[in-house]
């Protein structure tokens, strides 16, 4: 299991890459609406803030190994949903 610092770095890296991809898609595509871009950017920021905070505080009564496994799987699921939305933007 990696430590909390590595998990936070991974969350920061993935969210920053997603953010830059959405910005690039909005700049280079004519058919992307501003509302969709703003909604995606806002959801990326919410995901980033949520997971960075959750890494720091293990839920009481839950084993740390189980908590971090659930945390990474839910993060990966939300990232894949953002990627799907980005692909659908065009």
N, C-alpha and C positions, 0 to 999 in steps of 0.2 A: 504494500500500500504506500502510495506516495504521501508526502507530508502536506500540511495545509498550505504552505507557501507555494508548492508546485501546483496544487489544485487551483489556487487563486491566479497564478500565472497563466494556467491553461484557460481559465474562464476569461481572463482579460484578453488573451491572444485571440481566442475564437470570436469573442464579441467585437473586438476591434476589426478583425478581418471581415466579419459579416457587415459591420457598419460601413466599411470602405467599399464593399461590393455593392451595397444598396446605393451609396452615393454615386459610384461609378455608373451603375445602371440608370440612375436618374439623369445623369449628365449626358450619357451617350445614346439614350433611347428617346425618341420623340413621342412614343405612345404611352409613356408612363405618367400617371396622374400624380399631382403633388400630394393629394390626400393619402394615396396608397403608400407613397414614399415616407411621408411623415408618420403614418401608422406603423410601418415596419421599423423605422428608426426608434420610435418610442417604445415599441415592444422589445427591441434589442437592449435598450437602456434599462428597461424594467427587469429583464432577464439577468442582465449583468449585475445590477444592484442586489437583486434577490439572492443570487447564488453566491456572490462574494460574502454577503452577510451570513448566509446559511453555512458556509464552510467554517466560519469562526465559532459557531455555536452548535454543538451536537445536541440533539433533542434528548431531554431527560428520559431515562428508562429504556433507552435504545442503545444497543451495542454500537460502538463507533464503526466497526467494520461494516455492519449492516447499513448504518446511516450513510456512510460515504458511498457505498455501492448503490443505494437507492438515489442518492444525490446525483451521482454521475450518470446513471441511466435516465433519470428525469431531465437532466440538463441536455444530454444527447438527443432525447426525444424532442425537446423544445427547439433545439438548434436545427434538427432536420425539418421541423415544421416551418421555421423561418426560411430555410433554404428552399423548400417547396414553394413558399409564397414568393420568394425572389425569382425563382424560375418562371413562375406563372406571370410575373410582371412583364416579361418579354425582353 
